[in-house]
């Protein structure tokens, strides 16, 4: 089964609202990464949080990591229509092997 | 700066035909290279990864194969395509287990 599972599978919000998506994983990790994918395109790296970090910020993005619960959350503040995309978490449970979650499809309504 | 190229962008092939998808990376040396497949509306399935020339690790038994003839070239092949091979194929590279950089993808339709 997938190492990462995102929740919710789909999310629809109004522009200006915050969007929160969660990721759960199963094994120990060195880091957890979040990626964005626009429809029909490749994935773009957003942010990486290491196992010894609890929170990280990048612009309008805030990522938290709880290694005791094996979970992470991605918060996008003040969302824009351009944030409409699918968001994936990724972990590396074994050297070189990235395991991606099932993704959250975010739709931001203008 | 580093760039990654994939081609073709789209491909329509009949069942039983061969396949060759190519991925090249520029601006970095000895990258780790990856092939993923993504079904419509789904997550990424790791197919192959390579940490060096001629070193290929296969993750999913199937009728696909991969080769790395040069340091920055990764090729995905099949001798006979199946309907189930349809999907969006993504190539990616990394230099560690941190950030992965993805190509634009190839959409393959097998009819």
Backbone of each chain as ProteinMPNN parsed JSONL, in Angstrom:
{"seq_chain_A": "XXXXXXXXXXXXXXXXXXXXXXXXXXXXXXXXXXXXXXXXXXXXXXXXXXXXXXXXXXXXXXXXXXXXXXXXXXXXXXXXXXXXXXXXXXXXXXXXXXXXXXXXXXXXXX", "coords_chain_A": {"N_chain_A": [[0.849, -1.188, 0.0], [0.279, 2.373, -0.268], [2.849, 4.452, 1.007], [2.369, 7.044, 1.785], [-0.583, 8.736, 2.585], [-2.908, 11.001, 1.587], [-5.16, 13.398, 2.926], [-7.863, 15.613, 2.864], [-9.183, 13.769, -0.015], [-10.16, 15.444, -1.927], [-10.651, 18.959, -2.126], [-12.454, 21.92, -1.877], [-12.427, 25.359, -1.956], [-13.021, 28.863, -1.216], [-11.47, 31.658, -2.784], [-8.952, 33.29, -0.947], [-9.448, 32.008, 1.418], [-8.065, 29.638, 3.812], [-6.269, 26.618, 3.115], [-6.023, 23.323, 4.166], [-4.256, 20.348, 4.181], [-3.617, 16.91, 4.807], [-1.17, 14.388, 5.58], [-0.383, 11.018, 5.993], [1.96, 8.561, 7.045], [3.9, 5.476, 7.076], [6.371, 4.3, 7.86], [9.62, 4.893, 9.424], [11.25, 8.018, 8.75], [13.579, 10.166, 7.0], [13.089, 12.619, 5.926], [10.278, 14.599, 4.875], [8.413, 15.49, 2.087], [6.639, 17.949, 0.171], [4.768, 18.281, -2.797], [3.52, 19.936, -5.728], [1.155, 19.538, -8.35], [0.129, 20.683, -11.33], [-2.616, 20.303, -13.569], [-1.977, 17.786, -15.89], [0.735, 18.214, -15.927], [4.239, 18.037, -14.86], [5.475, 17.259, -11.516], [6.092, 19.72, -8.993], [8.441, 20.711, -6.666], [7.674, 21.79, -3.392], [8.228, 22.142, -0.583], [10.386, 20.967, 1.999], [10.638, 19.054, 4.915], [12.558, 18.117, 7.633], [13.148, 15.204, 9.687], [13.801, 15.977, 12.243], [12.641, 18.389, 12.569], [9.804, 20.38, 13.398], [8.112, 22.264, 12.387], [7.759, 24.274, 9.471], [8.162, 27.076, 7.332], [7.306, 28.633, 4.232], [6.901, 31.273, 2.399], [3.529, 31.532, 1.667], [3.081, 29.03, 2.612], [2.836, 26.551, 5.121], [4.229, 23.977, 6.868], [3.811, 21.19, 8.949], [5.165, 18.633, 11.047], [4.706, 15.606, 12.635], [6.313, 13.244, 14.059], [5.769, 11.274, 15.911], [3.152, 10.628, 15.496], [3.311, 9.988, 12.924], [2.622, 11.777, 10.816], [1.837, 14.594, 8.71], [1.115, 17.997, 7.918], [-0.026, 20.305, 5.478], [-0.423, 23.661, 5.093], [-1.969, 26.132, 3.268], [-2.088, 29.473, 3.111], [-4.378, 32.219, 2.668], [-5.503, 31.557, 0.052], [-5.26, 31.363, -3.549], [-6.665, 31.509, -6.866], [-4.772, 30.455, -8.551], [-3.59, 28.536, -7.023], [-4.938, 26.23, -7.408], [-4.661, 22.855, -7.883], [-3.146, 19.574, -7.705], [-1.915, 18.14, -4.728], [0.833, 16.521, -3.294], [2.321, 14.413, -0.862], [5.572, 13.174, -0.056], [7.733, 10.574, 0.92], [10.825, 9.04, 1.978], [11.356, 6.057, 2.584], [13.255, 4.089, 2.18], [16.646, 4.129, 1.084], [16.991, 6.182, -1.684], [14.457, 5.531, -2.698], [11.52, 7.058, -3.378], [8.35, 7.521, -2.047], [5.211, 8.33, -2.986], [2.204, 9.907, -1.925], [-1.385, 9.572, -2.322], [-2.515, 11.948, -3.018], [-4.057, 15.221, -2.796], [-6.691, 16.901, -4.241], [-6.976, 20.152, -4.899], [-9.222, 22.786, -5.245], [-9.592, 26.111, -5.919], [-11.867, 28.567, -5.718], [-12.688, 31.423, -7.547]], "CA_chain_A": [[0.0, 0.0, 0.0], [1.01, 3.628, -0.329], [3.479, 4.928, 2.229], [1.714, 8.284, 2.165], [-1.986, 8.868, 2.239], [-3.348, 12.363, 1.84], [-6.538, 13.58, 3.36], [-8.881, 14.88, 2.116], [-8.858, 13.47, -1.397], [-10.496, 16.63, -2.702], [-10.966, 20.109, -1.287], [-12.882, 23.072, -2.658], [-12.533, 26.513, -1.066], [-13.108, 30.161, -1.86], [-10.244, 32.445, -2.803], [-8.733, 34.022, 0.292], [-9.52, 31.077, 2.556], [-6.907, 28.771, 4.019], [-6.453, 25.212, 2.743], [-5.203, 22.412, 4.953], [-4.283, 18.957, 3.75], [-2.848, 16.077, 5.719], [-0.479, 13.237, 5.018], [0.049, 10.027, 6.974], [2.917, 7.618, 6.496], [3.921, 4.259, 7.877], [7.674, 3.899, 8.388], [10.465, 6.009, 9.837], [11.666, 8.839, 7.613], [14.583, 11.206, 7.183], [12.433, 13.876, 5.613], [8.994, 14.5, 4.191], [8.375, 16.566, 1.09], [5.36, 18.245, -0.459], [4.865, 18.665, -4.199], [2.292, 20.376, -6.391], [1.045, 19.148, -9.743], [-0.948, 21.255, -12.127], [-3.203, 19.293, -14.442], [-1.236, 17.416, -17.081], [2.129, 18.673, -15.854], [5.082, 17.356, -13.895], [5.371, 17.746, -10.144], [7.008, 20.791, -8.593], [8.754, 20.638, -5.237], [7.236, 22.954, -2.63], [8.885, 22.33, 0.708], [10.919, 19.748, 2.631], [10.801, 19.165, 6.357], [13.36, 17.0, 8.104], [12.527, 14.475, 10.795], [14.065, 16.658, 13.521], [11.926, 19.659, 12.535], [8.38, 20.249, 13.708], [7.339, 23.212, 11.588], [8.563, 25.001, 8.512], [7.388, 28.034, 6.56], [7.852, 29.136, 2.983], [5.871, 32.141, 1.828], [2.193, 31.249, 2.2], [3.028, 27.617, 2.982], [3.295, 26.147, 6.443], [4.226, 22.524, 6.99], [4.114, 20.639, 10.261], [5.511, 17.211, 11.051], [4.579, 14.925, 13.921], [6.873, 11.907, 13.818], [5.152, 10.297, 16.825], [1.896, 10.222, 14.866], [3.619, 9.709, 11.521], [1.718, 12.593, 10.01], [2.268, 15.939, 8.343], [0.055, 18.797, 7.327], [0.358, 21.436, 4.64], [-1.388, 24.758, 5.151], [-1.792, 27.218, 2.311], [-2.874, 30.6, 3.605], [-4.854, 33.213, 1.692], [-5.397, 30.839, -1.217], [-5.544, 32.058, -4.805], [-7.118, 30.6, -7.918], [-3.582, 29.796, -9.107], [-3.207, 27.407, -6.159], [-5.686, 25.051, -7.85], [-3.704, 21.836, -8.3], [-3.081, 18.415, -6.802], [-0.792, 18.242, -3.796], [1.291, 15.202, -2.887], [3.442, 14.29, 0.061], [6.506, 12.117, -0.444], [8.712, 10.177, 1.924], [11.88, 8.168, 1.462], [11.545, 5.032, 3.614], [14.5, 3.377, 1.877], [17.537, 4.986, 0.312], [16.7, 6.466, -3.101], [13.08, 5.228, -3.087], [10.518, 8.015, -2.963], [6.992, 7.004, -2.058], [4.268, 9.442, -3.034], [0.846, 9.636, -1.496], [-2.433, 9.542, -3.331], [-2.773, 13.321, -3.438], [-5.264, 16.006, -2.493], [-7.036, 17.806, -5.352], [-7.456, 21.421, -4.355], [-9.831, 23.721, -6.183], [-9.815, 27.413, -5.311], [-12.889, 29.256, -6.511], [-12.501, 32.878, -7.565]], "C_chain_A": [[0.884, 1.238, 0.0], [1.624, 3.954, 1.026], [2.768, 6.177, 2.726], [0.27, 8.293, 1.714], [-2.406, 10.276, 2.583], [-4.832, 12.391, 2.186], [-6.794, 15.074, 3.431], [-8.43, 14.556, 0.7], [-9.124, 14.671, -2.286], [-10.954, 17.72, -1.754], [-11.319, 21.286, -2.179], [-13.112, 24.235, -1.713], [-12.662, 27.789, -1.89], [-11.744, 30.855, -1.802], [-10.146, 33.271, -1.524], [-8.806, 33.144, 1.533], [-8.217, 30.277, 2.674], [-7.266, 27.342, 3.621], [-5.496, 24.366, 3.562], [-5.371, 20.999, 4.424], [-3.288, 18.169, 4.593], [-2.257, 14.878, 4.999], [-0.106, 12.297, 6.15], [0.996, 9.054, 6.296], [3.147, 6.497, 7.489], [5.264, 3.915, 8.504], [8.473, 5.128, 8.816], [11.001, 6.742, 8.597], [12.835, 9.738, 7.993], [13.999, 12.586, 6.901], [11.102, 13.591, 4.938], [8.893, 15.716, 3.278], [6.951, 16.737, 0.565], [5.617, 18.765, -1.872], [3.499, 19.115, -4.691], [2.324, 19.92, -7.839], [-0.15, 19.848, -10.366], [-1.38, 20.214, -13.155], [-2.351, 19.05, -15.683], [0.223, 17.822, -17.085], [2.933, 17.803, -14.896], [4.918, 17.954, -12.51], [6.437, 18.795, -9.868], [7.192, 20.716, -7.083], [8.346, 21.934, -4.542], [8.096, 23.184, -1.387], [9.304, 20.972, 1.249], [11.058, 20.01, 4.118], [11.529, 17.918, 6.834], [12.742, 16.415, 9.367], [12.758, 15.142, 12.144], [13.434, 18.049, 13.578], [10.452, 19.425, 12.811], [7.525, 21.159, 12.837], [8.293, 23.947, 10.664], [7.656, 25.905, 7.686], [8.109, 28.371, 5.274], [6.765, 29.956, 2.316], [4.523, 31.897, 2.481], [2.025, 29.796, 2.633], [3.55, 27.416, 4.393], [3.149, 24.641, 6.534], [4.543, 22.148, 8.429], [4.396, 19.153, 10.122], [5.427, 16.683, 12.466], [5.061, 13.491, 13.72], [6.264, 10.859, 14.751], [3.836, 9.777, 16.253], [2.095, 9.842, 13.407], [2.651, 10.483, 10.614], [2.314, 13.971, 9.774], [1.063, 16.683, 7.805], [0.668, 19.941, 6.536], [-0.762, 22.453, 4.705], [-1.01, 25.792, 4.105], [-2.682, 28.361, 2.768], [-3.27, 31.536, 2.461], [-4.799, 32.657, 0.273], [-5.831, 31.707, -2.402], [-6.013, 31.038, -5.835], [-5.949, 29.82, -8.51], [-3.083, 28.643, -8.249], [-3.959, 26.136, -6.526], [-4.731, 24.048, -8.479], [-3.91, 20.615, -7.429], [-1.81, 18.517, -5.979], [-0.462, 16.852, -3.265], [2.364, 15.327, -1.813], [4.306, 13.128, -0.415], [7.464, 11.837, 0.693], [9.731, 9.253, 1.278], [12.16, 7.108, 2.519], [12.799, 4.194, 3.404], [15.336, 4.279, 0.979], [17.145, 4.998, -1.157], [15.244, 6.232, -3.483], [12.119, 6.248, -2.508], [9.149, 7.339, -3.056], [6.039, 8.186, -1.965], [2.895, 8.993, -2.56], [-0.126, 9.719, -2.656], [-2.88, 10.927, -3.764], [-4.068, 13.915, -2.941], [-5.491, 16.954, -3.658], [-7.685, 19.042, -4.765], [-8.025, 22.274, -5.482], [-10.136, 25.01, -5.437], [-10.719, 28.21, -6.236], [-12.711, 30.765, -6.403], [-13.796, 33.61, -7.194]], "O_chain_A": [[2.089, 1.155, 0.239], [0.995, 3.756, 2.066], [2.582, 6.359, 3.93], [-0.048, 7.902, 0.591], [-2.282, 10.706, 3.729], [-5.618, 11.53, 1.788], [-5.981, 15.774, 4.033], [-7.382, 15.035, 0.266], [-8.419, 14.9, -3.268], [-11.563, 17.45, -0.718], [-10.589, 21.614, -3.114], [-13.898, 24.125, -0.772], [-12.439, 27.79, -3.101], [-10.971, 30.646, -0.868], [-11.124, 33.87, -1.077], [-8.279, 33.508, 2.584], [-7.393, 30.252, 1.759], [-8.409, 26.91, 3.769], [-4.303, 24.659, 3.641], [-6.489, 20.517, 4.242], [-2.262, 18.691, 5.029], [-2.758, 14.422, 3.971], [0.434, 12.737, 7.165], [0.849, 8.759, 5.11], [2.653, 6.548, 8.616], [5.303, 3.301, 9.57], [8.049, 6.262, 8.596], [11.176, 6.143, 7.536], [13.048, 10.032, 9.169], [14.355, 13.577, 7.538], [10.843, 12.474, 4.488], [9.248, 16.829, 3.664], [6.169, 15.787, 0.524], [6.527, 19.556, -2.118], [2.464, 18.729, -4.148], [3.375, 19.913, -8.479], [-1.294, 19.626, -9.97], [-0.594, 19.354, -13.553], [-2.041, 19.978, -16.43], [0.879, 17.781, -18.125], [2.382, 16.943, -14.209], [4.308, 19.009, -12.341], [7.531, 18.762, -10.431], [6.223, 20.664, -6.325], [8.629, 23.029, -5.027], [8.62, 24.276, -1.172], [8.656, 19.958, 0.989], [11.54, 21.065, 4.529], [11.158, 16.799, 6.481], [11.92, 17.052, 10.027], [12.005, 14.907, 13.089], [13.666, 18.8, 14.525], [9.919, 18.366, 12.48], [6.358, 20.866, 12.579], [9.448, 24.21, 10.998], [6.521, 25.543, 7.377], [9.338, 28.398, 5.214], [5.824, 29.41, 1.74], [4.38, 32.035, 3.696], [0.92, 29.384, 2.986], [4.546, 28.008, 4.808], [2.069, 24.097, 6.302], [5.437, 22.724, 9.049], [3.921, 18.502, 9.191], [6.013, 17.252, 13.387], [4.306, 12.632, 13.265], [6.247, 9.675, 14.414], [3.453, 8.632, 16.493], [1.154, 9.422, 12.734], [1.965, 9.908, 9.769], [3.167, 14.444, 10.524], [0.115, 16.08, 7.302], [1.727, 20.467, 6.877], [-1.914, 22.141, 4.406], [0.125, 26.268, 4.064], [-3.905, 28.221, 2.805], [-2.591, 31.625, 1.438], [-4.132, 33.215, -0.598], [-6.634, 32.63, -2.276], [-5.777, 29.839, -5.682], [-6.105, 28.671, -8.922], [-2.247, 27.856, -8.693], [-3.646, 25.066, -6.003], [-4.072, 24.343, -9.476], [-4.745, 20.618, -6.524], [-0.762, 18.929, -6.477], [-1.345, 16.105, -2.845], [3.203, 16.227, -1.852], [3.827, 12.216, -1.09], [7.948, 12.758, 1.351], [9.523, 8.749, 0.174], [13.115, 7.248, 3.283], [13.345, 3.648, 4.363], [14.805, 5.085, 0.216], [16.99, 3.95, -1.784], [14.827, 6.712, -4.537], [11.921, 6.304, -1.295], [8.845, 6.667, -4.041], [6.055, 8.943, -0.994], [2.487, 7.85, -2.768], [0.261, 9.909, -3.809], [-3.559, 11.064, -4.782], [-5.047, 13.209, -2.697], [-4.601, 17.72, -4.025], [-8.784, 18.993, -4.213], [-7.398, 22.458, -6.525], [-10.855, 25.001, -4.438], [-10.375, 28.488, -7.384], [-12.598, 31.313, -5.307], [-13.822, 34.84, -7.159]]}, "seq_chain_B": "XXXXXXXXXXXXXXXXXXXXXXXXXXXXXXXXXXXXXXXXXXXXXXXXXXXXXXXXXXXXXXXXXXXXXXXXXXXXXXXXXXXXXXXXXXXXXXXXXXXXXXXXXXXXXXX", "coords_chain_B": {"N_chain_B": [[22.065, 26.201, -14.774], [19.939, 23.442, -13.836], [18.174, 21.273, -16.038], [15.485, 19.21, -17.188], [14.486, 16.98, -19.643], [11.852, 15.472, -21.451], [10.614, 13.242, -23.86], [8.436, 11.653, -26.266], [5.901, 14.268, -25.868], [3.259, 13.492, -26.008], [1.765, 10.368, -26.895], [0.359, 7.938, -28.945], [-0.278, 4.632, -29.186], [-0.638, 1.401, -30.731], [-1.896, -1.649, -29.26], [0.502, -4.101, -28.456], [2.58, -2.973, -29.823], [5.998, -1.615, -29.86], [7.732, 0.399, -27.361], [9.421, 3.397, -26.594], [10.57, 5.693, -24.434], [12.195, 8.695, -23.702], [14.448, 10.341, -21.502], [16.333, 13.078, -20.514], [18.845, 14.76, -18.651], [20.199, 17.895, -17.875], [22.988, 19.843, -16.786], [23.846, 18.76, -14.39], [25.727, 16.244, -12.646], [26.007, 12.684, -12.442], [23.316, 12.08, -11.537], [20.581, 10.727, -9.558], [18.144, 8.821, -11.113], [14.718, 8.526, -12.122], [11.753, 6.714, -13.031], [8.312, 7.177, -13.165], [4.857, 6.189, -13.1], [1.635, 7.463, -13.636], [-1.658, 6.97, -13.098], [-4.828, 8.176, -14.313], [-5.936, 10.807, -12.314], [-4.741, 9.791, -10.059], [-2.158, 8.764, -7.673], [1.5, 8.68, -7.782], [3.279, 5.986, -9.167], [6.173, 4.314, -8.505], [8.36, 3.127, -10.89], [10.982, 2.469, -11.928], [14.341, 3.024, -10.764], [17.561, 4.586, -10.849], [20.894, 4.699, -9.847], [23.255, 5.043, -11.072], [25.2, 4.68, -14.125], [24.056, 1.99, -16.008], [23.0, 0.805, -13.765], [20.103, -0.348, -12.606], [17.117, -0.38, -10.825], [14.236, -2.218, -10.318], [10.88, -1.701, -9.54], [8.281, -2.608, -9.898], [6.908, -5.514, -11.152], [6.487, -6.061, -14.581], [5.759, -5.497, -18.046], [7.585, -3.615, -18.789], [10.783, -2.049, -19.225], [13.897, -0.545, -18.226], [16.673, 1.542, -19.08], [19.965, 2.868, -18.737], [21.973, 4.3, -20.554], [23.806, 6.387, -20.655], [25.252, 8.834, -18.407], [23.369, 10.887, -17.913], [21.043, 10.11, -19.118], [18.009, 8.431, -19.443], [16.044, 5.714, -20.219], [12.888, 4.425, -20.993], [11.338, 1.438, -21.835], [9.417, -0.867, -23.851], [8.663, -4.036, -25.208], [6.275, -5.012, -26.152], [3.362, -3.361, -25.987], [0.698, -3.131, -23.597], [-2.83, -2.662, -22.986], [-3.117, -1.784, -20.391], [-0.848, -0.326, -19.975], [-1.256, 2.281, -20.523], [-1.096, 5.699, -19.536], [0.296, 8.413, -17.581], [3.562, 9.236, -17.864], [6.319, 9.937, -15.924], [9.483, 11.355, -15.608], [12.183, 11.809, -13.353], [14.737, 13.471, -11.418], [17.332, 13.44, -8.906], [19.832, 14.472, -6.534], [20.292, 13.507, -4.12], [18.484, 12.256, -1.347], [16.732, 14.279, -1.103], [15.174, 16.945, -2.604], [13.24, 16.169, -5.491], [13.291, 16.552, -9.007], [11.121, 17.079, -11.585], [10.321, 16.019, -14.929], [8.378, 17.2, -17.793], [6.598, 15.197, -18.488], [5.082, 12.377, -20.228], [2.276, 11.602, -22.02], [0.807, 8.607, -22.498], [-1.183, 6.719, -24.586], [-2.62, 3.674, -25.074], [-4.092, 1.841, -27.571]], "CA_chain_B": [[20.967, 25.602, -14.034], [19.601, 22.101, -14.291], [16.906, 21.087, -16.742], [15.162, 17.835, -17.507], [13.681, 16.897, -20.853], [11.192, 14.21, -21.751], [9.884, 13.223, -25.128], [7.57, 12.736, -26.727], [4.952, 14.78, -24.885], [2.103, 12.608, -26.113], [2.016, 9.213, -27.745], [-0.75, 6.996, -29.094], [0.309, 3.427, -29.746], [-1.513, 0.218, -30.708], [-1.518, -2.773, -28.411], [1.488, -4.979, -29.077], [3.681, -2.216, -30.447], [7.077, -1.309, -28.916], [7.726, 1.728, -26.746], [10.68, 3.971, -26.122], [10.457, 7.052, -23.904], [13.532, 9.143, -23.344], [14.584, 11.408, -20.514], [17.71, 13.539, -20.363], [19.054, 15.801, -17.654], [21.326, 18.773, -18.163], [23.437, 20.732, -15.729], [24.237, 18.065, -13.175], [26.441, 15.004, -12.919], [25.681, 11.508, -11.642], [22.038, 12.198, -10.806], [19.694, 9.582, -9.416], [17.082, 8.999, -12.105], [13.504, 7.802, -11.758], [10.567, 6.664, -13.875], [7.053, 6.971, -12.466], [3.642, 6.178, -13.906], [0.502, 8.026, -12.921], [-2.964, 6.757, -13.717], [-5.658, 9.38, -14.266], [-6.464, 11.169, -11.006], [-4.153, 8.958, -9.009], [-0.809, 9.091, -7.238], [2.611, 8.21, -8.603], [3.794, 4.643, -8.927], [7.582, 4.221, -8.87], [8.612, 1.994, -11.785], [12.406, 2.171, -11.938], [15.254, 4.081, -10.406], [18.94, 4.288, -11.201], [21.858, 5.538, -9.133], [24.454, 5.152, -11.878], [25.135, 4.07, -15.457], [23.893, 0.549, -16.014], [22.416, 0.335, -12.5], [18.655, -0.157, -12.67], [16.317, -1.11, -9.849], [12.855, -2.32, -10.761], [9.979, -1.747, -8.399], [7.006, -3.249, -10.198], [7.016, -6.48, -12.257], [5.621, -5.662, -15.679], [6.415, -5.683, -19.338], [8.417, -2.461, -19.078], [12.173, -2.124, -18.806], [14.572, 0.75, -18.257], [18.115, 1.481, -19.301], [20.688, 4.135, -18.523], [23.187, 4.15, -21.363], [24.719, 7.482, -20.329], [25.056, 9.347, -17.05], [22.209, 11.745, -17.767], [20.016, 9.637, -20.034], [17.238, 7.328, -18.864], [15.111, 5.293, -21.261], [11.852, 3.463, -20.613], [11.022, 0.682, -23.049], [8.586, -2.06, -23.822], [8.675, -4.744, -26.486], [4.88, -5.137, -26.586], [2.507, -2.61, -25.085], [-0.62, -3.613, -23.182], [-3.778, -1.584, -22.71], [-2.881, -1.302, -19.028], [0.331, 0.545, -19.939], [-1.673, 3.675, -20.706], [-0.93, 6.531, -18.35], [1.16, 9.584, -17.65], [4.872, 8.784, -17.433], [7.127, 11.055, -15.453], [10.886, 11.143, -15.287], [12.625, 12.753, -12.325], [16.113, 13.295, -10.971], [17.727, 14.021, -7.626], [21.238, 14.202, -6.22], [20.314, 12.897, -2.793], [17.083, 11.909, -1.098], [15.987, 15.506, -0.878], [14.269, 17.369, -3.671], [13.196, 15.559, -6.813], [12.926, 17.491, -10.065], [10.363, 16.294, -12.544], [10.142, 16.455, -16.296], [6.999, 17.584, -18.131], [5.746, 14.021, -18.621], [4.612, 11.841, -21.51], [0.976, 10.943, -21.902], [0.755, 7.456, -23.379], [-2.472, 6.048, -24.77], [-2.502, 2.433, -25.82], [-5.42, 1.53, -28.104]], "C_chain_B": [[20.617, 24.245, -14.648], [18.255, 22.081, -15.007], [16.724, 19.613, -17.041], [14.194, 17.832, -18.68], [13.082, 15.509, -20.98], [10.552, 14.332, -23.117], [9.533, 11.802, -25.508], [6.631, 13.215, -25.622], [3.693, 13.925, -24.859], [2.412, 11.509, -27.11], [0.782, 8.335, -27.764], [-0.194, 5.794, -29.828], [-0.698, 2.284, -29.744], [-0.984, -0.839, -29.753], [-0.532, -3.657, -29.169], [2.647, -4.273, -29.734], [4.767, -1.933, -29.418], [6.977, 0.127, -28.42], [9.141, 2.143, -26.398], [10.426, 5.411, -25.714], [11.83, 7.465, -23.4], [13.488, 10.334, -22.394], [16.055, 11.797, -20.441], [17.757, 14.699, -19.378], [20.279, 16.605, -18.05], [21.708, 19.546, -16.913], [23.773, 20.077, -14.425], [24.924, 16.767, -13.561], [26.006, 13.919, -11.946], [24.376, 11.671, -10.854], [21.424, 10.829, -10.554], [18.52, 9.839, -10.36], [15.917, 8.062, -11.806], [12.491, 7.827, -12.909], [9.358, 6.36, -12.997], [5.938, 6.85, -13.512], [2.508, 6.681, -13.028], [-0.762, 7.738, -13.713], [-3.81, 8.008, -13.499], [-6.204, 9.613, -12.86], [-5.871, 10.4, -9.841], [-2.762, 9.454, -8.628], [0.238, 8.508, -8.167], [3.05, 6.822, -8.182], [5.246, 4.604, -9.398], [7.802, 2.971, -9.7], [10.071, 1.538, -11.704], [13.162, 3.34, -11.334], [16.678, 3.609, -10.666], [19.873, 5.248, -10.469], [23.164, 5.669, -9.902], [24.271, 4.46, -13.222], [25.035, 2.556, -15.323], [23.285, -0.033, -14.747], [20.937, 0.678, -12.478], [18.001, -0.998, -11.591], [14.863, -1.045, -10.287], [11.953, -2.477, -9.55], [8.712, -2.545, -8.658], [7.192, -4.221, -11.362], [6.024, -6.146, -13.362], [6.363, -5.885, -16.971], [7.217, -4.46, -19.744], [9.845, -2.73, -18.621], [12.776, -0.737, -18.897], [16.052, 0.531, -18.498], [18.712, 2.865, -19.098], [22.018, 4.028, -19.272], [24.242, 5.236, -21.116], [24.343, 8.07, -18.978], [23.748, 10.11, -16.885], [21.085, 11.366, -18.73], [19.337, 8.404, -19.445], [16.15, 6.983, -19.856], [14.145, 4.255, -20.707], [11.377, 2.76, -21.871], [10.02, -0.431, -22.768], [8.666, -2.722, -25.197], [7.259, -4.844, -27.055], [3.983, -4.442, -25.58], [1.182, -3.322, -24.822], [-1.535, -2.404, -22.966], [-3.503, -0.949, -21.348], [-1.64, -0.44, -18.905], [-0.019, 2.011, -20.168], [-1.508, 4.445, -19.406], [-0.022, 7.707, -18.63], [2.497, 9.182, -17.049], [5.745, 9.996, -17.108], [8.54, 10.587, -15.145], [11.297, 12.18, -14.249], [14.079, 12.471, -11.993], [16.302, 13.922, -9.603], [19.212, 13.76, -7.456], [21.395, 13.633, -4.825], [18.893, 12.384, -2.585], [16.301, 13.13, -0.65], [15.1, 15.784, -2.086], [14.399, 16.524, -4.93], [12.729, 16.614, -7.8], [12.317, 16.686, -11.206], [10.385, 16.903, -13.942], [8.677, 16.76, -16.567], [6.054, 16.406, -18.344], [5.428, 13.645, -20.052], [3.278, 11.157, -21.272], [0.891, 9.856, -22.96], [-0.647, 6.869, -23.405], [-2.247, 4.827, -25.622], [-3.905, 2.019, -26.263], [-5.503, 0.092, -28.6]], "O_chain_B": [[20.948, 23.946, -15.795], [17.321, 22.786, -14.625], [17.695, 18.861, -17.136], [13.216, 18.58, -18.705], [13.719, 14.505, -20.66], [10.019, 15.38, -23.484], [10.227, 10.857, -25.132], [6.582, 12.613, -24.549], [3.131, 13.671, -23.793], [3.204, 11.684, -28.037], [0.221, 8.021, -26.714], [0.301, 5.911, -30.95], [-1.532, 2.205, -28.842], [0.214, -0.911, -29.477], [-0.702, -3.926, -30.359], [3.605, -4.919, -30.161], [4.501, -2.001, -28.218], [6.249, 0.952, -28.972], [9.953, 1.328, -25.96], [10.104, 6.252, -26.553], [12.534, 6.686, -22.757], [12.617, 11.2, -22.477], [16.922, 10.932, -20.318], [16.831, 15.505, -19.29], [21.278, 16.049, -18.508], [20.857, 19.866, -16.083], [23.971, 20.77, -13.427], [24.73, 16.251, -14.662], [25.682, 14.188, -10.789], [24.341, 11.428, -9.648], [21.724, 9.874, -11.271], [17.973, 10.941, -10.397], [16.105, 6.953, -11.305], [12.384, 8.804, -13.65], [9.367, 5.424, -12.199], [6.058, 7.333, -14.638], [2.431, 6.369, -11.84], [-0.923, 8.194, -14.845], [-3.534, 8.802, -12.601], [-6.85, 8.739, -12.283], [-6.447, 10.37, -8.754], [-2.258, 10.43, -9.184], [-0.083, 7.92, -9.2], [3.176, 6.525, -6.995], [5.517, 4.84, -10.576], [7.467, 1.869, -9.263], [10.353, 0.368, -11.443], [12.71, 4.484, -11.376], [16.963, 2.412, -10.7], [19.662, 6.461, -10.476], [24.088, 6.336, -9.438], [23.296, 3.737, -13.427], [25.824, 1.925, -14.62], [23.075, -1.243, -14.664], [20.559, 1.842, -12.349], [18.294, -2.186, -11.455], [14.33, 0.024, -10.585], [12.222, -3.277, -8.653], [8.131, -3.101, -7.727], [7.593, -3.805, -12.449], [4.837, -5.967, -13.092], [7.478, -6.408, -16.977], [7.504, -4.28, -20.928], [10.077, -3.547, -17.73], [12.234, 0.143, -19.565], [16.609, -0.516, -18.169], [18.045, 3.886, -19.267], [23.052, 3.706, -18.686], [25.431, 5.016, -21.347], [23.249, 7.83, -18.469], [23.089, 10.002, -15.851], [20.273, 12.211, -19.108], [19.997, 7.461, -19.009], [15.407, 7.863, -20.292], [14.557, 3.315, -20.027], [11.049, 3.41, -22.863], [9.814, -0.862, -21.633], [8.728, -2.041, -26.22], [7.057, -4.772, -28.267], [3.859, -4.892, -24.441], [0.63, -4.006, -25.683], [-1.071, -1.277, -22.789], [-3.639, 0.262, -21.174], [-1.392, 0.126, -17.841], [0.836, 2.884, -20.021], [-1.746, 3.919, -18.319], [0.374, 7.958, -19.769], [2.572, 8.83, -15.871], [5.882, 10.93, -17.898], [8.749, 9.558, -14.504], [10.807, 13.309, -14.272], [14.59, 11.38, -12.248], [15.549, 14.804, -9.19], [19.786, 12.923, -8.154], [22.504, 13.314, -4.397], [18.184, 12.109, -3.553], [15.325, 13.019, 0.092], [14.355, 14.908, -2.524], [15.5, 16.206, -5.378], [11.89, 17.458, -7.484], [12.92, 15.743, -11.719], [10.457, 18.12, -14.115], [7.831, 16.602, -15.687], [4.837, 16.59, -18.378], [5.492, 14.47, -20.964], [3.16, 10.257, -20.441], [0.901, 10.135, -24.159], [-1.222, 6.561, -22.36], [-1.75, 4.916, -26.744], [-4.801, 1.864, -25.434], [-6.552, -0.336, -29.08]]}, "name": "protein", "num_of_chains": 2, "seq": "XXXXXXXXXXXXXXXXXXXXXXXXXXXXXXXXXXXXXXXXXXXXXXXXXXXXXXXXXXXXXXXXXXXXXXXXXXXXXXXXXXXXXXXXXXXXXXXXXXXXXXXXXXXXXXXXXXXXXXXXXXXXXXXXXXXXXXXXXXXXXXXXXXXXXXXXXXXXXXXXXXXXXXXXXXXXXXXXXXXXXXXXXXXXXXXXXXXXXXXXXXXXXXXXXXXXXXXXXXXXX"}
